[in-house]
Amino acid sequence: MSSVDAVLWDFGGVLVDWDPLHLYRKVIEDDTERAHFLGIVCNREWHLQHDAGALFADTLPILRAEHPEHAAAIDAYLERYVEMIGGAVPGTTEIVEELHGHRVPQFGLTNMPHEVWPAIRDAWPVLAGLAGVVVSGTERLAKPDPAIFALAVERFSLEPGRTVFVDDVARNAAAAEASGFRALVFTDATTLRRDLRDLGLPVSAA
């Protein structure tokens, strides 16, 4: 297996633990009400449009009008978005830092709303320290669309065959492979270390 010399990172589920529950356990105390809110009001389908470029400035007023009883909780989705990150995914920050120490080029490719990226970047130095990041909401392209991988190749002058893409979602990894990247489906940092070593990257076994 030929070696790689650059890494393209997904964020949520790989470098940081992103989950709206981290925020809404604080906003809505009742379990049933919270489940209803995240399942019906600010649900996954509603969220995904922002990853693809829709702006909260446009979508929040519509949602507040449809669910006025939840207006404060709806506003929290944008105002307190950073609180949806519960912490770093165990072990991956150390891998990024180790690769930095060996001067391995590292970049980001994340499905994330445009408006929240600056706050997330500033709150998590591991993200700000990457050499460049493609944010789906800014580009109005979202994984697994092949166009977003082509954009990353062009913007960062990547050689896909010598770049490994790490994502916790199998369909995104498959899309990266179809675009010529080496791709890994993230499960845990120990397995990732082994897989990166197998690809020739300078990371320790533990």
N, C-alpha and C positions, 0 to 999 in steps of 0.2 A: 504494500500500500504506500503510495507516494506521500511525501510529507506536505504539510501546509505551513504557511508563515504569517498568517493573519487570522484574526477572529472577529466575527460579526455577531453581536449579542442581542438577543431579545431581552426585555427587562422584566415585566411582570411574570412571576412564577419561576424566574431564573436568577435574577440579581436581587429583586425586591419582592416581598410578599404583598401583592395587591389583591384586595378583596373589599368590596363595598361594605361587607359586614363589619369590618374593623371600625368604620365610621358609624354605621347605623345602629350598632349595639349601644352607642352613646347617645344617639339622637332619639331613638324609639325604644323605650324600655320593654314594652310588651312584645313577647315573641311572636304571637299571632299577627299583631298589627305590623310588626316589622317584616314578617314573611309576606304579608299581603302587599306592602309597599314595594318591596324589592321584586316581587313576582308580577305585579300588575301595573304599578306606577312607574318607578324608575327601574325597569327590568332590563335584562340583557339586550333584548332587541332594540330598545330605546337607546341604550348606551352605545351600541355598535355604530349607529349613524355618526356619532362624534368621532370615532376612530377613522371613519371614512371622509371626514371633513366638515360635517355639519357643525354649526357654532351653537354653543349654549345660549348665546345672546338671542338666537332665533328660536331655539327649541324650548327653553325654560318658560317663557311667557305662555306658550301654547299649553304646556303641561300644567302650569298653575291654573289656567282657565278651566281645564278639564277636571282638575282635582283640587279645588280651592281649599278643601279641608286639610290638605297636605302641603300647603304653600311653603311653610317654614322648612320642612324636611326636604322638599324639592330644591329650594335655594341652597341648602347645605351641600348638595351634590357638587356644585361648583365651588362655593365659598370655602368648603372644608375638604376638598378633594384629596389634599395631601394626607389627611388622616385615614384614607383608605389603604395606605401602606402601613402594614403592621410591623415591619422591620426588614432587615436584610434576610435573604434566603441563606440558611447556614452554609458557610464554606465557600461561596462563590466569590465574595469580595476578595478573599485571600488569593484566589486563583487569578483574578484580574490584577491584583497588586504584584503577584509573582511574575506574571507575564510582562507587566510594565517594567519590572526590574531587569528583564531580559530584552527590553526594547522591542517586543513583539507588537506590531500595529494592531490596535483594537478599535472597533467601531460599534455603533448601535443601530438597530433597526427595530422600532417599537410601534405597535398599534397603541396610539394614545391621542386623546383630544388635543387640538392645537392650543387652546387657551390655558391648559394646565401644565404644559411642558416646562415653562420657565421655573415655576414653583417646585416642581418635582426635581428638576435638575439641581436647583440650589439646595434642596433639602438632603440630597443624596450625592455626596462627592464622588462616589464610585461611578455615577453616571456622567457627571460633569467632567470627569477625568478622561473620558474616551476621546479619541482623536476627531470624531465626527459622529453625528447621529442623524438618521432619517426618522422623522416623526410622521406617522401616517396622517394624522389630522391636518398637519401643515401642508402636506403634499397632496391631500385628497385622494390618496391611494392607500389601501390597507392589505396586509397579508391575509390570504395567500395569493393575491393578485401578482402574477409574474412581473408586472410593470414596476412594482416597488423594489423588487430585487434588481431589475435592470437599472433603476435609478441609483441604487446603492453602488452598483458596479461603476457607473459613469462618474458619480460624484466623488467617490473615494479612490478611483483608479485601481479597483480590485481585479485580481485574477481569480475568478470563481473557483477554479480547480485547485487553487492554493489557499483558499479561504474556507474556514469552517464556520458554519452558521449554527448557533445553539438556541433552541427554542423548546419550550415545554409542551407545545401543541404539535401533534404528529402531522397534521395536514400542512402546517407552515413549513415544517422540516421537509416534507415531501415536495412542496412547491420550490423550496430552495434547491433541492437536488435536481429537480427538473430544469432549473435555471443554471445548472452546472456547478453549484457549490457542493462542497462536502457538508453534510448536515448531521447533527446529533440531536436526538430527542432527550431533553434534560429530565432526569429523575432525582438525582442527588449529587452532591459535590464529589463524593468518593468515586462514584462511577464516572463522572465527568473527567476527573483527573486521569483516570486510567485511559479513557477514550482519547483525551488530548495527547497524552504521552504516546499512545499508539499511532497518532497522526504525526508524531515527530516534534511536538511542541515542548518547550523546556519547562515543565512543571514537575514538582516532586510527587512521589507516590502518596504522601499523606501530609 
